[in-house]
Amino acid sequence: MKSFHLAEFFSFDIAPYCSTAKFESGQSILEEGSETVSLYYLSEGRAKLFLTHENGRTSLVSFLDAPCFIGEMEFLGAQQCTNGVTAITPCTCYRIDTAACHAQIMNDAKFLRQLCLFLSKKALRNTVAYSKSQAYPLENRLAAFIFTAATGGVYREKHTEAAEFLGVSYRHLLYVLADFVKKGILKKNKSGYLITDFKTLQELADKVKLNGS
C-alpha cells in the first residue's frame, strides 16, 4: 500500500477493503461481459483491454501500463458489463472490494478528484498517441506495437487485431512484418515472432510511443 501510494488516494482507510491479486501472462484480469464488484489498481505489469463485437470479431482497444486503475468505468456506472482485460506480462493488482465500501468511495471527494485526474490524463494520452500514430510510417508504429505487446521477447498478437489497432490493411501489416524478418529484426517461429535485433527495433519504436509518452 505504501509503496504505490494507493492509501493516499482516499480520505478513509481503504486497507481493510483491499487484497492483492497476481496474474500470469495471458491470464484474464477481467472477464469480458461479467459484472464486477471490484475496482483494480494495477501496480506492476502491463495488460491489454479488448472487446468482442456481435459478429464475433475481437478488437484490441488499448494497452494498460502500471500504475493505473482497471474497471473504473464499470465502477462509475458508465457501463454495466466489463470489457475484457488480459495480462501481457505478470501483473500485480490491488483489488478493492467496492461492494463493501461503495457509499464511502462515492462520497469521498479526495478519491473522486484522483479518479477524475486519472481519467483526464488517460484521455490526453490516448489523444496524443493517436496523433503520433498518424504522423509516422507503419514500420515505426508497428515497432512500438511489438515492443508493447511482446512477452519474453516474442510477439504473438493476431494479425487481424494488430492491423485494426494500427489502422492499416492486413496485407500492409504482413508486408512490414516480412520486411522486419528479412532485415533480421524478427525471426518467425511456431509461437510467433522472436525479436532478434532489439536495438534496431527500439530505434524504430522510439520515434512513436503507443502510450502517448
N, C-alpha and C positions, 0 to 999 in steps of 0.2 A: 504493500500500500504506500509506504513512504518513498520507495524507490521510484514509483511512477506518479506520485503526487495525486492519485485518484481522490484521496481524502480531502484534498484542498478544493475540489470541485463542489463540495457540499457544505451547508451550514449546520448539518447534524452529522452524527456518527454513522457513516454508511457501512462500516466494517461488519456489523452483525448481519447484514443483508448480502454480504459478498462471499463468494467462493472462487477458487481458481479452477480453470479448465485448460487442459492441454490437448492439442490436436496435432496429429501427424500429417505429413504432406499427403494431399489427396483426400483427407478426411473432411466430412461435412461439418461446418460450424453451425450453419442454419439450414434446415431442410426447406427446400422451396415449397411454398404453399401451406406451410404449417402456421399455427397461431402460437407465437412465443409469449412467455410471461417473464422473459429475462431481457435485460439490456447488457450487451457485452462491451468490454473495453479491451481492445487488442493492445497488449503491452509489448509483445515480441512476435516478430514474424511478418509474413505477407500472405494475403488471401485475395481471392477474386470473387466478384459478385456477378451473377448471371441470372437470366430469366428465360423461361421456355414459353413460346408462343402457342396459340391454339392449334396451329398446324404441326406442332411437334418440333419446330426448329428452335435451337438454343442460341441466344445471343449473349456474348460477353459484354457486360456493361462497364465495369471499371475494376481497377486494382486497389486493394486496401493495404496500406503500409502502417505499421505501428509507429506512434501511438494513435489510435482512433477508436471511435465508437462503432459498434455494429448493431443494427437493429433499432437505431434511433427513430427512423421513420415509422416503424410499427409501434414503438413506444408512444409516440406523439399522436398516433391515430390517423396518420396520413394514408396508411394502407393497413388493411386488416391482416392479410397473409404475407408471409415473408418472401423475399426473393432468395435464391439460393446463394450461399456463401461457402466456398471451399478453400481449405488451406493450401497454399502453394508450397510454403516452407513450413517446418514445425512451428506451431503458434502457441503462445500462452495468452490466455484471456482472464480477465476478472468478469465473473458472471454476477450481475446484480439482480436479485430477486425482486423485480419491480411490483409483483403482485402483493408482496408483503409490506411494501412501503410506498405504494403508488401515491397516496394522498400527500405524504410528506415530500416526495420528489416534485410533484406537480405544484406544490406551494412553496418550493424552495427557490427563491428569486436568484440566489447565487448560482445554483446549478443551471437554471434555465438560461441565465446570461452566458454561462460557459458553453451550453449546448448551442445557443444562437451563434456564438462566435465560431464554434466548430463548424456549423453548417455553412456559415458565410465564407469561411476560409476554404471549405471544400468546394463550394460553388465557384469561387475565384480560381482555384487550382484547375478545376475542370475546364473553365473558360480559357485560361492561359494554355493548358495542354492542347486543347482543340485548335487554338490559333497557331501554336507552334507546329502541330501536325500538318497543317495546311501549307506551311511555309517551306517544308523540306521534302526532298525526294523520298521515295519509298525505302530505299536502302538505309537511310538514316532512321526512319520511323520503325522499320522492321528490326533493325539492330537494337533499338531501345526496347521494343516489344519483347524480343527474345531474351534480353537481359532481365526484364521484369518477370517474365513468365517461366523462365528456365529453373529447374531444380537439380542440384547436384551437377551442374554443367551440362545438362541435357534439356533440350527444348522439345516439348511433346504436344503443343496445342493443336487442335483440329484446324485444318486449313480454311474450312468454311467460316469458322468463328473468327479466326485471325483476319481473314480478308474483310469480313463485315466490320470488325472493330477498327481496322485501319482505313476503311473506306475505299478499297481497291477491288479489282476483279480477281477472281480465283486464279485465272491464268497469269495475271501480272505478279501475284504473290509467288506462284510456283517458279516463275522465271527468275525472280530475285533470289529465292532460296537456292535454286540451281546455280546461280552465279556465285553465291556465297560458298557453295560446295566446291565449285570449280576453282575458286581463289584460295581454297584451303582454310577458310574461316570456320566452316562447319563440315562435319562428316556424317553422312546419313547411315543410321544403323537400324536394327529392328525396333528399338524403343523410341526412336525419334531422330533428333539431330544433335550430335555431340559437338560442343563448342571446342574447336581445336586451336583457334587463334583469338584468344581473349583480347589481346592488345588492339588488333585491328577492329574487332567488333566494338570494343569500348570507344575507340576514336570516332567511329561512325555514330554510336549511340549518344556520345557526349554533346552532339550538336542539337539534340532534341530530347527532352525528358518527358515521359508519359504522365508523370505525376504533377507536371506544371512547375517544378522547381528549376 
